[in-house]
Structure formats: structure tokens, C-alpha cells
Amino acid sequence: MGRSRKAIAELFLPFVGKSRRPRRVGPVDENPAIQAIWDVVCAIPRGQVSTYGAVARAAGLPGRARLAGFALKVAPKESDLPWHRVLGAGGRIVFPTVSSSYREQAKRLRAEGVIVKNGRAGRAFIADLEQN
């Protein structure tokens, strides 16, 4: 089963410019873009959510919603990053509805008081993130 998540991330982070070929960079936690995304996610208040696109914009990376998702995927488990507060466009949980990740995210959001109905968080719970 070979490589760790961190080793895989090092191989594919990030896509640069218009090139479709990945460029290898240093370890993920040394990447300033990834760190900026983690900082923004940590700033989302308890009981509120944001979207991948809004997190990317607030981190100074407009148009990089996929990078925000990748940053959450490769985050070290011991970081206690509140990944569950980040949703897809329109406040939608992006995991398949039958997955354990979907159930876990919905459970964590409800525990913080966020109303989740049909896989979406209510608009009242979407935080307005300011850009760095």
C-alpha cells in the first residue's frame, strides 16, 4: 500500500499556471498556499460553515477551490483542523450520501448547532470570510 498521504501530496502539489503537469514541491506543511488555507479553515467560527471557494479566496487564492479541498485532504490528523466546517457550493456536503465521511461531517455540524437538511447547511450558517 506504499506511500503515505503526505508523500502522495508532495508529488502532486500544486498545479502551476496553465500547465496541466504537476510540479513537485517541498513537504505539504511547508507549502505557504496549503498553510494559508489551513489558517482560514481554523478561523471559521464554531457553528458556522464556509465553502471551498470562499476559503480559497480568503486565503488569497481565488479560483482555487480544488486546492482548498486538497489541503483539507492532506491535513495531518493530529492537527485537529475543523474540516467539517467547509462545504461545497451552496452549502452542500460533497461526500456521497452513503459514505461514512458524509455521516461524520453531518454529525459534527449538527453537534455545533448547524442545521443540515438534505445534505445542505442552512444559509444562515454560512460565514462571511474576509480576505487576508
C-alpha positions in Angstrom: 0.0 0.0 0.0 3.1 2.0 -0.4 3.1 5.8 0.1 1.6 7.9 2.8 -0.9 10.7 2.1 1.9 13.2 2.7 4.2 11.5 0.2 1.4 11.5 -2.4 0.7 15.2 -1.7 4.3 16.1 -2.3 4.2 14.5 -5.7 1.1 16.4 -6.9 1.1 19.8 -5.3 0.4 22.2 -6.8 -0.7 22.7 -10.4 1.1 25.8 -11.6 -0.3 28.4 -14.0 -1.9 26.9 -17.1 0.2 23.8 -17.2 -1.5 20.6 -16.7 1.6 18.9 -15.4 2.1 18.7 -11.6 5.2 20.3 -10.2 6.9 18.7 -7.3 7.4 21.0 -4.3 8.5 20.5 -0.7 6.6 18.9 2.1 2.9 19.9 2.3 3.1 21.6 5.6 5.9 23.8 4.3 3.8 25.0 1.3 2.5 28.6 2.0 -0.7 28.1 0.0 -1.7 25.0 2.0 -0.8 26.7 5.3 -2.9 29.8 4.3 -5.9 27.5 3.6 -5.4 25.7 7.0 -5.2 29.1 8.7 -8.5 30.3 7.1 -10.3 27.0 8.0 -9.1 27.3 11.6 -10.7 30.8 11.7 -14.2 29.6 10.7 -16.2 30.1 13.9 -17.8 27.1 15.7 -21.4 26.8 14.5 -20.7 28.3 11.1 -19.6 26.9 7.7 -17.9 28.2 4.6 -17.4 26.9 1.1 -14.2 25.6 -0.6 -14.3 28.6 -2.9 -14.7 31.2 -0.1 -11.9 29.6 1.9 -9.6 29.7 -1.2 -10.5 33.4 -1.8 -9.9 34.3 1.9 -6.5 32.6 1.7 -5.6 34.8 -1.3 -6.1 32.0 -3.8 -9.1 33.0 -5.9 -10.3 30.2 -8.2 -8.5 27.5 -6.2 -11.5 25.7 -4.5 -10.0 22.4 -5.5 -6.7 23.3 -3.8 -8.7 24.1 -0.7 -10.2 20.6 -0.8 -6.8 19.0 -1.4 -5.4 21.0 1.6 -8.0 19.5 3.8 -7.5 16.0 2.5 -3.7 16.1 3.2 -4.0 17.8 6.6 -2.4 15.8 9.4 -5.0 14.1 11.6 -3.3 15.4 14.7 -3.8 19.0 13.6 -7.5 19.0 14.7 -8.4 21.1 11.7 -12.2 21.7 11.7 -12.5 20.3 8.1 -16.2 19.6 8.7 -17.0 23.4 8.5 -16.0 23.5 4.8 -18.7 22.6 2.3 -19.3 22.7 -1.4 -21.0 25.4 -3.3 -24.4 26.4 -1.9 -23.5 24.8 1.5 -23.7 21.2 0.2 -21.8 18.3 1.8 -19.7 17.0 -1.1 -19.2 13.4 0.1 -21.5 10.7 -1.3 -24.6 10.4 0.9 -23.9 6.7 1.7 -20.3 7.4 2.9 -19.0 7.4 6.4 -17.4 10.8 5.7 -20.8 12.3 4.8 -22.3 11.0 8.1 -19.4 12.2 10.1 -19.5 15.7 8.6 -23.3 16.0 9.1 -22.9 14.7 12.7 -20.1 17.2 13.6 -22.0 20.1 12.1 -25.2 19.2 13.9 -23.2 18.9 17.2 -22.2 22.6 16.6 -25.8 23.7 16.1 -25.7 23.9 12.3 -29.0 22.8 10.7 -28.2 20.2 8.0 -31.2 19.2 5.8 -30.9 17.0 2.7 -27.1 17.3 2.8 -27.1 21.1 2.9 -26.4 23.6 5.7 -28.8 26.5 6.1 -27.7 29.8 4.5 -27.9 31.5 7.9 -24.9 29.4 9.0 -22.6 30.3 6.1 -19.8 32.6 7.4 -18.7 35.7 5.6 -14.9 35.2 5.4 -12.8 38.3 4.8 -9.8 38.1 2.5 -6.3 38.2 4.0 
